[in-house]
Amino acid sequence: MSNTKIGLGLAALGRPDYINVRSNISTDKSVGTFKKNAFKVLDKSYELGIRDFDVAPSYGLGEEFLLEWNNTRHYKDVNLSTKFGYTYVANWEIGFEGKHEVKEHSLSKLNEQWEISKALLPKLKIYQIHSATLDSGVLNNIDVLSRLNELKQEHGLKIGITSSGTEQVKIIKEASKVNFNGEDLFDSYQATFNIFEQSCFAILQQLLSKDKTIIIKEALANGRVFTNSQFKNYNVIYNYLETLATKYKVGIDAIALRFVFDHLEPTLILSGASNTEHLKQNLNALNFKLLPEEITNLKGFAVLPKHYWLERSNLAWN
Ligand SMILES: NC(=O)c1ccc[n+]([C@@H]2O[C@H](COP(=O)([O-])OP(=O)(O)OC[C@H]3O[C@@H](n4cnc5c(N)ncnc54)[C@H](OP(=O)(O)O)[C@@H]3O)[C@@H](O)[C@H]2O)c1
């Protein structure tokens, strides 16, 4: 079996709306109910062996929940990661119209968000630029990069980027060139990789061979891997995934996650489960291995990044 671990991402746990394809949406979206659920999922994760937790200031109250959970549980062996660059602006308004999070990759935003996120130290191990892009100029912003390098030296953090969109490969390549005194600034890359979107495979493999930390997000394509009449374009894939799920006696989520384990073998794959049931089903991915010909078949299901990301941009917040 590979050394890849499953971590928990808090994107769906700290705010009432998120862009996932969801089957059962809780009608009670109060802060109290969300907090209770977040703690339940965090506790269950730890009990089931998860030690890596990923959050961001834009995940509503996600950072606050994770901080309180961490401070009250006192586990010695957890690793936390957070990000800077997006601000949550939906203010817990259910059905908020417009953008729920606003991007700003400036030095002042970095300093402002670091002032809050630093409370996660010393369990905070990875600090990331949230959705680095080429057009935001963040990978050339010497003030931001120098400040990140300062935080790296001062706190022994790994500095990372997260990437999304059709230009993931270019963004990752650009980030990998940033160095201070000959030492790479970025030690960690969080990217989208799944059955439909496999464009980062080669660059992530290369970075793994250089001992970089590779974290995979959206391994379930925001829920699009589950059979869904809205996405008839994936019918052939859905049929094949169901065949494998029946064969291995697991859910489609475990097959999709296992594909990432067996094909890429990243450092960490984030589960985005918003409840303990989905979490347990996701963790079934740890208990079997796909055959080489099954991996080959799944590799063949990749779609063009421009199609994948267009479809993702049309997903509704719910
Ligand atoms: N730019 C960035 O930095 C960025 C962007 C996206 C994500 N992330 C990180 O990656 C983490 C994971 O990504 P994600 O949550 O967006 O995507 P994901 O893992 O691809 O998708 C999660 C979706 O799958 C559903 N699901 C999971 N297990 C299921 C099951 N057994 N049965 C039915 N549905 C199931 C979830 O439903 P439920 O909600 O109902 O459980 C949710 O709709 C996030 O929490 C975050 O930490 C980072």
The ligand as a Gaussian input file, in Angstrom:
#p B3LYP/6-31G(d) Opt

LIG

0 1
 N       -8.532000      26.608000      -3.839000
 C       -8.378000      25.858000      -2.779000
 O       -7.455000      26.033000      -2.041000
 C       -9.353000      24.752000      -2.514000
 C      -10.453000      24.585000      -3.349000
 C      -11.312000      23.514000      -3.105000
 C      -11.050000      22.650000      -2.060000
 N       -9.985000      22.827000      -1.242000
 C       -9.706000      21.917000      -0.113000
 O       -9.981000      20.571000      -0.487000
 C      -10.961000      20.001000       0.400000
 C      -11.785000      18.962000      -0.343000
 O      -12.377000      19.526000      -1.507000
 P      -13.934000      19.625000      -1.786000
 O      -14.690000      19.333000      -0.574000
 O      -14.181000      20.946000      -2.417000
 O      -14.163000      18.617000      -2.943000
 P      -14.418000      17.046000      -3.151000
 O      -13.747000      16.228000      -2.111000
 O      -14.089000      16.813000      -4.575000
 O      -15.988000      16.902000      -3.052000
 C      -16.710000      16.858000      -1.900000
 C      -18.147000      16.519000      -2.329000
 O      -18.300000      15.123000      -2.355000
 C      -19.412000      14.770000      -1.569000
 N      -19.197000      13.478000      -0.916000
 C      -18.088000      13.071000      -0.253000
 N      -18.257000      11.806000       0.180000
 C      -19.495000      11.432000      -0.217000
 C      -20.237000      10.222000      -0.092000
 N      -19.720000       9.170000       0.538000
 N      -21.481000      10.184000      -0.623000
 C      -22.011000      11.249000      -1.266000
 N      -21.345000      12.423000      -1.421000
 C      -20.105000      12.505000      -0.903000
 C      -19.529000      15.856000      -0.542000
 O      -20.850000      15.868000      -0.067000
 P      -21.184000      16.339000       1.415000
 O      -20.815000      17.799000       1.461000
 O      -22.649000      16.107000       1.497000
 O      -20.356000      15.494000       2.343000
 C      -19.181000      17.065000      -1.385000
 O      -20.309000      17.472000      -2.154000
 C      -11.721000      21.209000       0.926000
 O      -12.373000      20.970000       2.144000
 C      -10.581000      22.216000       1.092000
 O       -9.853000      21.993000       2.280000
 C       -9.119000      23.868000      -1.459000

